[in-house]
Amino acid sequence: MPKREEESPVVDSPKHVVVAGVTGYLGKFVAQEFKNRGYWVRALTRSMASLERPGPFTAPAISRGAVDEVFIGEATKPETLSGLCAGPVDILFSSIGISRQRDGLTFEQVDYQANRNLIELCRDSDVRKFVYVSMLGAEQIADLAITKAHERVVNDLERSGLEYAIVRPSGYFSDMGAVLDMAKRGRVLLVGDGTNRFNPIHGADLAAVCVDAAEGEDLVVEAGGPDILSQREVAELAFDVVGLPVKVTIIPLWLAYGLARFIGILNRQFGDLAKFIVTSGEVDGVGPTRGKTSLRSYFEELV
Ligand SMILES: NC(=O)c1ccc[n+]([C@@H]2O[C@H](COP(=O)([O-])OP(=O)(O)OC[C@H]3O[C@@H](n4cnc5c(N)ncnc54)[C@H](OP(=O)(O)O)[C@@H]3O)[C@@H](O)[C@H]2O)c1
């Protein structure tokens, strides 16, 4: 049974927001940003423990004091969400999606259906606005399982009758942290020739973009960080920061697609994820510069 741990405050309080995806890299920064701007924050999580753990790659832990109420529920199971949007709730923010989880669920079940369940919940309550995090350029590669799921959420939101904002970020610094980890071990693997360009953004910078989107009028907000880099340049930067010689191994696209197909035969979900990673190694993803934190300063902080 879902349970709320504290009672809602009286009605003439600050704006109320539900944050879904709050245990993830972006969600932790977003909850903090709403809180910093004076919102009353209800966090949806599957478990109290993962809420209090620090997130991956410098995402802050969320203390009980940083959110006003914790709602234990599972977005893929609508029967556990009853009361999540109990009023007053002005905004629901969702960054729910699969990136590192190993639950055996598909992009269709999580990235699409969990967010679809939240949209329906908002429609059945007084929530005014839904802020959803998709991906920069997902519309152009919407034949992949993950991008298809994200774009179906976008289509449903457009038809929902709710006010909404779609945030479309380029890559996250959390994924760049994975490149730094490879550099620390002495070798970085790159898919494709490593020349595709993108401008990843820090979670805290993107959180500010997300809250601006919640407060603004734009339906679609694209966002990237201050540094436009190729994959190879990211690897070179990582080696420079860890003080090791540059060693890059290129996995050519034909081989990477073959591997992704093979993985897909063994496990469809991992195959879909691998295909997305390979495709990302092929396309550019440069969004308007909204972030201020440089990738070098982030790498230095991690080191
Ligand atoms: N990484 C990138 O470069 C990038 C770029 C553009 C867009 N995005 C998108 O941005 C969104 C957020 O990314 P992120 O890096 O913050 O992801 P993340 O760290 O993996 O967090 C994902 C969130 O989704 C929740 N979730 C996953 N599976 C769930 C399930 N079965 N039921 C309920 N909740 C579930 C997680 O909750 P638990 O902690 O309980 O698992 C977590 O709160 C994703 O949709 C991602 O596709 C990512």
PDBQT file of the ligand as one rigid body, heavy atoms in Angstrom, charges set to zero:
ROOT
HETATM    1  N1  LIG A 401      21.746  10.323 -19.504  1.00  0.00    +0.000 N 
HETATM    2  C1  LIG A 401      21.583  11.160 -20.495  1.00  0.00    +0.000 C 
HETATM    3  O1  LIG A 401      22.540  11.594 -21.125  1.00  0.00    +0.000 OA
HETATM    4  C2  LIG A 401      20.203  11.618 -20.875  1.00  0.00    +0.000 A 
HETATM    5  C3  LIG A 401      20.087  12.557 -21.853  1.00  0.00    +0.000 A 
HETATM    6  C4  LIG A 401      18.837  13.029 -22.186  1.00  0.00    +0.000 A 
HETATM    7  C5  LIG A 401      17.729  12.522 -21.531  1.00  0.00    +0.000 A 
HETATM    8  N2  LIG A 401      17.849  11.570 -20.572  1.00  0.00    +0.000 N 
HETATM    9  C6  LIG A 401      16.630  11.082 -19.896  1.00  0.00    +0.000 C 
HETATM   10  O2  LIG A 401      16.461  11.795 -18.671  1.00  0.00    +0.000 OA
HETATM   11  C7  LIG A 401      15.745  10.981 -17.755  1.00  0.00    +0.000 C 
HETATM   12  C8  LIG A 401      16.457  10.989 -16.420  1.00  0.00    +0.000 C 
HETATM   13  O3  LIG A 401      17.780  10.531 -16.579  1.00  0.00    +0.000 OA
HETATM   14  P1  LIG A 401      18.671  10.198 -15.271  1.00  0.00    +0.000 P 
HETATM   15  O4  LIG A 401      20.062  10.092 -15.740  1.00  0.00    +0.000 OA
HETATM   16  O5  LIG A 401      18.306  11.126 -14.161  1.00  0.00    +0.000 OA
HETATM   17  O6  LIG A 401      18.150   8.720 -14.948  1.00  0.00    +0.000 OA
HETATM   18  P2  LIG A 401      18.458   7.844 -13.683  1.00  0.00    +0.000 P 
HETATM   19  O7  LIG A 401      19.524   8.412 -12.846  1.00  0.00    +0.000 OA
HETATM   20  O8  LIG A 401      18.606   6.440 -14.137  1.00  0.00    +0.000 OA
HETATM   21  O9  LIG A 401      17.055   7.944 -12.881  1.00  0.00    +0.000 OA
HETATM   22  C9  LIG A 401      15.889   7.384 -13.417  1.00  0.00    +0.000 C 
HETATM   23  C10 LIG A 401      14.722   7.520 -12.456  1.00  0.00    +0.000 C 
HETATM   24  O10 LIG A 401      13.663   6.698 -12.985  1.00  0.00    +0.000 OA
HETATM   25  C11 LIG A 401      13.208   5.825 -11.936  1.00  0.00    +0.000 C 
HETATM   26  N3  LIG A 401      12.798   4.521 -12.428  1.00  0.00    +0.000 N 
HETATM   27  C12 LIG A 401      13.505   3.705 -13.223  1.00  0.00    +0.000 A 
HETATM   28  N4  LIG A 401      12.851   2.545 -13.394  1.00  0.00    +0.000 NA
HETATM   29  C13 LIG A 401      11.699   2.645 -12.687  1.00  0.00    +0.000 A 
HETATM   30  C14 LIG A 401      10.586   1.774 -12.449  1.00  0.00    +0.000 A 
HETATM   31  N5  LIG A 401      10.536   0.558 -12.974  1.00  0.00    +0.000 N 
HETATM   32  N6  LIG A 401       9.590   2.227 -11.665  1.00  0.00    +0.000 NA
HETATM   33  C15 LIG A 401       9.653   3.452 -11.121  1.00  0.00    +0.000 A 
HETATM   34  N7  LIG A 401      10.666   4.319 -11.289  1.00  0.00    +0.000 NA
HETATM   35  C16 LIG A 401      11.675   3.912 -12.056  1.00  0.00    +0.000 A 
HETATM   36  C17 LIG A 401      14.402   5.625 -11.034  1.00  0.00    +0.000 C 
HETATM   37  O11 LIG A 401      13.941   5.191  -9.777  1.00  0.00    +0.000 OA
HETATM   38  P3  LIG A 401      14.742   4.081  -8.912  1.00  0.00    +0.000 P 
HETATM   39  O12 LIG A 401      15.883   4.825  -8.281  1.00  0.00    +0.000 OA
HETATM   40  O13 LIG A 401      13.741   3.594  -7.933  1.00  0.00    +0.000 OA
HETATM   41  O14 LIG A 401      15.208   3.029  -9.882  1.00  0.00    +0.000 OA
HETATM   42  C18 LIG A 401      15.038   7.015 -11.035  1.00  0.00    +0.000 C 
HETATM   43  O15 LIG A 401      14.400   7.841 -10.093  1.00  0.00    +0.000 OA
HETATM   44  C19 LIG A 401      15.633   9.586 -18.387  1.00  0.00    +0.000 C 
HETATM   45  O16 LIG A 401      14.350   9.429 -18.918  1.00  0.00    +0.000 OA
HETATM   46  C20 LIG A 401      16.664   9.619 -19.491  1.00  0.00    +0.000 C 
HETATM   47  O17 LIG A 401      16.305   8.788 -20.570  1.00  0.00    +0.000 OA
HETATM   48  C21 LIG A 401      19.073  11.120 -20.220  1.00  0.00    +0.000 A 
ENDROOT
TORSDOF 0
